[in-house]
Amino acid sequence: MGKAKKRSLHLGINDRFSKLSRQEALDTVVEKLNNGDSDVFALVTLFGFSAEEILEAGASYEAVAGIGSILL
């Protein structure tokens, strides 16, 4: 994880995580989307996930289409 992401996490953008790998962030995004929680914008934009990455990790197509406006 780069310095800027560490700094952003340290400043409180995601208060629940002190260190977060890309894979852990992707797992969190998929879990939240599958539970119907659309509050994943910060993680998706911070790590720059694409729709393909999120779909391959196990999210449903409908959930990914719902957040399509922020995906790369």
Beta strands, then each sheet from edge to edge (+ up, - down):
end
